[in-house]
């Protein structure tokens, strides 16, 4: 006789809603789901395990009488002041969890090697002068005012900024899916990035499903959080007037870092159309037209009402370009996990210091051939860098 499992109908409904998966998909896969939720029928243990996988729910939750409350383990700055915050999705929760696991491993790896703290972490004064703070970031990353003057594309600009962050000791992970699961795409409308501050192993995660230009701004925004030694989940928005004060400040510093106001005032042509200037300067600075538009407002060229009208127009015109999941796996995977992290864990594994199973879990794949392929790829990149 098949054993049925007593499950709270509230928990079943909560798991379905929490997963944010299409109801039609779940009811087709589990024809008796509605009966389970109404209490008219009970699932078998195998069915419950499959339902847990389909809804990204830990199996133990189904033995609770009431649904648990999901909370992010780090501060959530995705709110507009006085507005409610949506419950974090399993995709966001699992992405934060994966990154924290990698951070734990990397911190332990550095501690074993006697590494010194990353100087940039905590080097910035919260709510400090915008221009001074942005200048300090440029010094830390060894960049000039014209950050991307000779960079040919937005993708190259993102890569250049990420590489500079990593050379400064900050791990940068850019991914548009949960770990390596192509069926679990991240939603930029839910979050654009987060920072995990740590004196040895600071991490910036950027949602790679967002527009490429938007990713660059998010990377700069989260870098500011690392600079003030603050972990946070962010959804940087340039179109809101009222936000958390720290988020407003981080946005302003990121904007000044990417597009310094001193040079912007000189290069903005007031006689040209706003649309053409947004396009021209966005291309020059390798940021979105929304970032340039915000700099126009910050320069007091537009009123708030004019800015909002132009902002809504740009949002309507915007198209999203994804950056994750395309091309050679050996090239894209280190971007998802941080090149610096990938180098460390692959070297540690090949040296026998880390088990292959642990490396596979943290890198998001399960084949020795892929790990060795990435080792070859890293040696090839290092050789080209040394030769160039």
MARLUM-596624 format. One line per field, with one value per residue (C-alpha): residue number from 1; z negated, y, x. Coordinates in steps of 0.001 Angstrom, whole numbers, m for minus. Layout:
<sites>
num <- (NUM  ...)
c3 <- (Z  ...)
c2 <- (Y  ...)
c1 <- (X  ...)
</sites>
This chain:
<sites>
num <- (1  2  3  4  5  6  7  8  9  10  11  12  13  14  15  16  17  18  19  20  21  22  23  24  25  26  27  28  29  30  31  32  33  34  35  36  37  38  39  40  41  42  43  44  45  46  47  48  49  50  51  52  53  54  55  56  57  58  59  60  61  62  63  64  65  66  67  68  69  70  71  72  73  74  75  76  77  78  79  80  81  82  83  84  85  86  87  88  89  90  91  92  93  94  95  96  97  98  99  100  101  102  103  104  105  106  107  108  109  110  111  112  113  114  115  116  117  118  119  120  121  122  123  124  125  126  127  128  129  130  131  132  133  134  135  136  137  138  139  140  141  142  143  144  145  146  147  148  149  150  151  152  153  154  155  156  157  158  159  160  161  162  163  164  165  166  167  168  169  170  171  172  173  174  175  176  177  178  179  180  181  182  183  184  185  186  187  188  189  190  191  192  193  194  195  196  197  198  199  200  201  202  203  204  205  206  207  208  209  210  211  212  213  214  215  216  217  218  219  220  221  222  223  224  225  226  227  228  229  230  231  232  233  234  235  236  237  238  239  240  241  242  243  244  245  246  247  248  249  250  251  252  253  254  255  256  257  258  259  260  261  262  263  264  265  266  267  268  269  270  271  272  273  274  275  276  277  278  279  280  281  282  283  284  285  286  287  288  289  290  291  292  293  294  295  296  297  298  299  300  301  302  303  304  305  306  307  308  309  310  311  312  313  314  315  316  317  318  319  320  321  322  323  324  325  326  327  328  329  330  331  332  333  334  335  336  337  338  339  340  341  342  343  344  345  346  347  348  349  350  351  352  353  354  355  356  357  358  359  360  361  362  363  364  365  366  367  368  369  370  371  372  373  374  375  376  377  378  379  380  381  382  383  384  385  386  387  388)
c3 <- (0  977  m2013  m1900  m3660  m5868  m4582  m5574  m2723  m3665  m3155  209  1437  59  1884  5170  4888  3583  6561  8976  11485  13899  12314  15517  15521  11922  12260  15414  13683  10499  11568  7987  6736  6206  4267  2125  1378  507  m1721  419  1187  m87  1912  1656  381  3925  5200  2368  3133  6807  5857  3585  6491  8875  6461  5234  1682  m971  m1656  m5407  m5012  m4077  m7558  m9158  m10188  m8856  m6071  m7198  m6551  m3922  m4845  m3062  m5196  m4306  m4352  m1656  m65  2805  1261  1989  m1292  m3041  m309  m895  225  2095  548  2053  4666  4348  7211  5260  1993  3660  5541  2317  635  3414  3293  m488  m208  2261  m29  m2983  m954  419  m2997  m4469  m1511  m2064  m5822  m5271  m3069  m5617  m3242  m4354  m4364  m1146  m1543  351  m2031  m4502  m2948  m2049  m4470  m4276  m3050  m2323  372  3742  5851  3210  2785  6528  6812  4058  5986  9127  7146  5638  9088  10827  13416  15101  15294  18772  17536  20831  23357  25398  24738  27907  26439  23375  22907  22950  20551  18098  18374  17884  14752  13336  13918  12139  9189  9009  9141  6152  4312  4896  6404  9191  10163  13123  13902  15334  13918  10572  10396  13683  13974  17321  16358  13473  14978  12692  12900  13092  11946  8634  8075  10095  7784  4271  2235  m349  m2357  m3968  m4806  m3047  m504  610  3352  5867  7711  10830  12413  15900  17206  17084  19948  20421  19786  16646  15395  15509  13296  10897  10650  9780  7298  5470  5445  3334  846  590  89  m2988  m4166  m3830  m2558  m709  1955  4377  7244  8271  9695  11232  11759  8164  6084  2686  1712  m1140  m1826  m1437  1937  3124  2093  3700  6947  6928  6260  8978  11426  10571  10852  14295  15666  13747  13586  14270  17714  18353  18130  20759  23191  23017  25991  24946  28561  29726  29113  25764  27497  29614  26640  24542  27285  27996  24393  23396  26186  25152  21438  21963  19664  20269  21595  18205  16436  18833  18387  14624  15022  17104  14223  11642  13716  13242  16972  16540  13948  12107  14241  17482  16213  15343  18750  20522  18177  18963  22666  22377  20376  23100  25739  23774  24838  22714  23818  21816  21257  19498  21024  24472  26016  24837  21418  20378  21027  19535  16415  14707  15244  13419  10484  10550  12405  9209  7330  10212  10396  6663  6359  9526  8365  4881  6338  8709  5808  3730  1104  2100  2946  6494  5164  3246  6283  8510  6019  5785  9481  10668  12839  12275  14827  14279  17977  17605  14575  16437  19487  17346  15964  19536  20390  17386  18313  21874  20659  18255  21060  23359  20559  19846  23526  24077)
c2 <- (0  3434  5662  9149  12123  14506  17988  21347  22730  26200  25132  23535  26734  28827  26714  27021  30806  31274  29430  31987  29183  29060  27490  25630  24028  22869  21555  19627  18108  17420  16756  16371  19585  21358  18353  18353  22039  21593  18608  16213  14117  13625  13229  10282  10894  10597  13087  15486  15244  16010  18911  20265  20192  21788  24651  25097  24357  22529  19245  19859  22866  20547  19036  22400  23295  26853  28421  29840  33469  33884  36509  37603  37063  40540  44019  44571  48024  47363  49521  52949  54783  53794  51257  47544  45003  41854  38533  37402  34692  31288  32370  35372  33436  30575  32942  34726  31337  30085  33264  33082  29480  30587  33462  31087  28839  31724  33375  30085  29649  33116  32635  29444  31441  34243  36851  40458  42233  43919  47618  48878  47296  49972  52603  54935  57154  56539  59596  61360  63972  62526  63776  62892  59399  58721  59940  57527  54634  55619  55643  52230  50791  52702  54310  57720  60103  58799  55278  53620  56059  53357  50477  49336  47951  47773  44126  45020  47904  45592  43136  45886  47221  43720  42898  46090  45234  41759  43100  45259  42093  42212  39082  39900  37321  38047  35573  35668  32289  30499  28921  26951  26063  27488  26838  29312  32756  35737  38670  42152  43659  41820  42693  43946  42996  42602  43092  40682  42707  40913  42143  39167  37952  40763  39767  41735  39872  41455  40162  39174  39057  42848  45137  45267  49013  48609  45913  48396  50844  48050  46936  50489  50841  47613  48596  51600  49260  47209  50420  51280  47639  47086  44008  44734  43571  46418  47339  50637  52952  56336  57159  57530  60648  59035  56042  54801  57524  55153  53986  57577  58260  55057  55971  59444  58096  55458  58130  60404  57484  56473  59961  62691  65869  68159  66709  66043  69731  70488  67744  68044  70040  72039  73067  69474  67458  65692  62344  62619  63685  60789  58345  59944  60216  56803  55305  57323  56477  52923  53440  53452  56495  56556  57165  60023  61400  61373  63261  65855  66248  66366  69144  71089  71204  69606  70071  66993  66946  67179  64491  62119  62604  61910  58992  57262  57716  56114  53205  52617  52583  50391  46831  44240  42327  39279  38497  35143  31720  32558  31402  29016  27539  27674  31437  32319  30127  32020  35224  33638  32523  35296  34762  35257  32687  30195  30467  29899  26892  25195  25623  24387  21333  20393  20776  18360  20918  20896  17847  17619  17203  20481  22287  20961  22098  25615  26024  24746  21786  18118  17053  16763  17485  20889  21765  20883  22780  25869  25425  25396  28436  30327  29507  30663  33981  34497  33881  36403  38989  38508  38737  41840)
c1 <- (0  1347  2074  591  2141  186  1028  m410  m2531  m1260  2353  1528  m172  2687  5281  3378  3041  6587  8089  6577  6243  3334  239  m593  2867  2536  m1013  m97  2920  938  m2670  m3891  m2266  m5582  m6882  m3737  m4223  m7883  m7138  m9185  m6111  m2570  654  3015  6534  7908  5330  6160  9887  9212  6954  9695  12167  9667  8948  12553  11401  13478  11675  11707  9394  6520  6501  5725  2196  2485  4554  7912  8820  11560  14123  17244  20367  21686  20085  17494  17726  15348  12638  11250  10846  7609  6762  6316  8913  8029  9025  12346  11968  13681  15938  17216  17540  19420  21737  22689  23217  25520  27604  27932  29136  31794  32721  33147  35449  37521  37891  39127  41507  42971  43230  45224  47608  47896  46436  46064  42650  41522  42445  39382  36870  35760  38014  35125  33217  29443  27529  30823  31411  30352  33277  35870  34413  34295  37891  38945  37387  39300  42530  41754  41068  43896  41622  41537  38573  37679  37059  36137  37592  39365  36959  35101  31852  29622  30602  34286  33624  31885  34750  37329  35622  35131  38809  39890  37667  39163  42711  41736  40656  36885  35323  32838  30227  27949  25185  21672  20628  20730  24193  24353  20658  19499  15856  16049  16497  16969  14576  16190  12896  13346  17011  19953  22769  24056  27210  28618  31120  34052  37540  39154  36614  34266  31826  29797  27044  25527  22317  23507  19931  19800  20786  24550  24752  22650  25029  27911  26019  25021  28646  29708  26829  27679  31351  30387  28674  31864  33843  31771  31925  28179  26367  23122  20713  20015  17774  19428  16812  17475  13829  12700  12911  12622  14726  16817  19405  22349  20991  20614  24204  25527  23740  25292  28786  28394  27230  30173  32595  31314  30577  32465  30387  33355  34019  30314  29413  32048  31076  27267  25992  22926  22273  21845  18688  18496  17925  21064  23182  21917  22863  26249  27374  26031  28119  31166  30989  29633  26666  22923  21080  19325  22645  23448  19944  20419  23689  21786  19345  22160  23739  20463  19785  16342  13618  12349  9193  11204  13539  10687  9066  12369  13081  9779  10447  13881  12485  9888  12643  15023  15699  17403  20439  21455  25082  25026  24913  26281  29547  32250  31395  35084  35007  31608  31709  34590  32587  29657  31798  34467  37724  39694  37607  37764  41559  41876  39602  40912  44516  43599  41859  44673  47120  45050  44011  40319  38219  36895  33346  33665  35079  32294  29644  31046  31856  28478  29494  30349  32954  36700  37248  35551  37673  40854  39563  39114  42640  43972  41843  43234  46833  46149  44661  47564  50021  48322  48231  51924  52783  50617)
</sites>
